[in-house]
Amino acid sequence: MLRIVPLTMQANTSQQSMTVLERPSLDERLMASVKAYYDSSQQEAFLTLESQLNDLAQHIQMVSKAS
C-alpha cells in the first residue's frame, strides 16, 4: 500500500513542491492491521449482541401475549 505525501524542496532561491510516493513504515502497517481486526471484531460483537437482544425482545412479546 502506498500513500502520497507532499514534499517541499529548496532549489536556489525558489521553492518547489512535488509529490512523492512513500511506503508506510512497518509500525503504520501493523497498526492499520490491528485497527482493522479490532474494528471487525467490534462489528461482529455488536451484531451478535443485536441478534441476542432481538431474540430476547421476541421472547418477551410472546410471554406477554400468552399472559
Secondary structure by P-SEA (a helix, b strand, c coil): cbbbbbbbbbcccbbbbbbbbbbbcaaaaaaaaaaaaaaaaaaaaaaaaaaaaaaaaaaaaaaaaac
